[in-house]
Structures are given as C-alpha cells and as structure tokens.
Amino acid sequence: MVRRKSKPERDIEKTYPLKLFIAKLRRLADSLEQGRRFQIQIGGERLSIPPDAVVNIEHEREGVSEEVEFQLKWQLKQ
C-alpha cells in the first residue's frame, strides 16, 4: 500500500490579470465539460483537480465590500 506524505496546510490568494484569469476559467470549463482533470499551478505548487470535484459558489458581504468565490473541493486519495 502506497501512502502519500501529508502536505502542509496552505491558504493562498493569488491575483491574476483579467486576460490570464479568463484563460484559466476557460481551461477549467473545458476540463470539467470533458470529464478530465484540471491542472493548475498556484503559488509554486502544481494541483491536479479531479473531474468529480464538488463545485460551489460563495458570496460574502462585509460593510461596503462584496466577494464572490468559485470553489472546487475534493478529497485526496490515500
């Protein structure tokens, strides 16, 4: 049985120029539509998101600030 090393916890927020963000969203949509893994590198770490990841949209409001987050969640295989 092969066990993965546990990875350190992270909480990174990365800002992208609009054209790059659009390209990433387009690649994500294409991957999800075709049932393929989506690969992305964030903060120097490469992630491979499975096609069965749970997708949700979150809206937050605080004072005069609002935020929308598109989230993908999945479990790491042991």
ChimeraX attribute file (.defattr): number of C-alpha atoms within 10 A of each C-alpha:
attribute: neighborCount
match mode: 1-to-1
recipient: residues
	/A:1	4
	/A:2	5
	/A:3	7
	/A:4	9
	/A:5	7
	/A:6	8
	/A:7	6
	/A:8	5
	/A:9	6
	/A:10	7
	/A:11	4
	/A:12	7
	/A:13	8
	/A:14	6
	/A:15	7
	/A:16	10
	/A:17	7
	/A:18	9
	/A:19	9
	/A:20	11
	/A:21	12
	/A:22	12
	/A:23	11
	/A:24	16
	/A:25	12
	/A:26	12
	/A:27	15
	/A:28	19
	/A:29	13
	/A:30	13
	/A:31	17
	/A:32	17
	/A:33	10
	/A:34	10
	/A:35	12
	/A:36	14
	/A:37	16
	/A:38	18
	/A:39	15
	/A:40	14
	/A:41	9
	/A:42	11
	/A:43	9
	/A:44	7
	/A:45	7
	/A:46	10
	/A:47	12
	/A:48	10
	/A:49	20
	/A:50	19
	/A:51	17
	/A:52	13
	/A:53	15
	/A:54	11
	/A:55	10
	/A:56	10
	/A:57	9
	/A:58	9
	/A:59	9
	/A:60	9
	/A:61	9
	/A:62	7
	/A:63	5
	/A:64	5
	/A:65	7
	/A:66	9
	/A:67	9
	/A:68	10
	/A:69	10
	/A:70	9
	/A:71	11
	/A:72	14
	/A:73	12
	/A:74	12
	/A:75	9
	/A:76	9
	/A:77	6
	/A:78	9
